[in-house]
């Protein structure tokens, strides 16, 4: 595994904006990085990333199955009790999910270590599934990278297949919802709409803020059409607090994507339950709920994470040599502690220390691609850069 210096395409910004990738720069800093790429061998991909991702996914589903039978799991994750029944019901119905992303610490020498699972609508999808594939093809055509280079990226076709499997009703409209004020979220649902059309489904975009409720208690769009199937790029823990939250369960509720059982997989409480069910697994790190006596077994260097933290918010690295902590709105629900697996650091041509994290994607239950993020610091956050990858 190496970080290579790569000549950028001269027209990549125009290409990005023409394809709707308007968030390639965020907060006046680059989000998409084109003058570098991470290089892997095929063995590293297949042995150290793809196979472990598939196994980790099966293990995560075992935790969901345990949660459907054991209230202790749901209580430990601070999932509101009013939603326990719906989490169980959605799992027992085998409500279909669409995608998730593991965050892994990996330096080219296995085993990769699971840092977290983003199980409920993680971002980074468009960049991983489409734009880095386009970079690969155009960079090969222009002689910027070797013509024989590959990429671990079956994401778009897997995504289309997964969307096609969400409905047996040819006339159903799939509504795709995100927050109105996020360019990144809007870009993602626009991409999902294109994939839905390729899957043969009718799809409409609606802002989370514009969802209404009719007299019968059914969710509606701005044309007063009943929303029968809803993909929401919006966290479950926020969604259930919306004014229409009570109408997201029961006989009149739409099909939700992701389903309610994803409340278990979008919660950092997943980490100690994985360690409890699969202690010593080579791809796991010791993890415990804050206050658990087992925390005494943690290494001096470990990490404190809120149950509901997203994009690295309110994460604290506890190190005798000095602590690192990010800001954010999370923590009131509780914390978990996990051994530290430091991200590998690759020095750029400008001397920048790039802390690299592997995002390993699962689409409709299959491990099928990765996306690389890097940051100047040891914690990956919402402003961390996206860097393409190749197999050589």
Helices and strands as residue ranges (DSSP letters): E 2-5, H 12-18, E 25-26, E 29-30, E 32-40, H 42-43, I 44-50, H 51-69, H 71-76, G 81-83, H 84-92, E 99-105, E 113-118, H 125-126, I 127-131, H 132-141, H 155-164, E 173-178, H 183-198, E 202-207, G 208-210, E 212-213, E 219-220, E 229-233, H 236-239, G 245-248, E 255-257, H 262-265, H 269-277, E 287-289, G 293-297, E 302-306, E 316-318, E 324-325, E 335-339, E 344-347, E 353-363, E 366-375, E 385-391
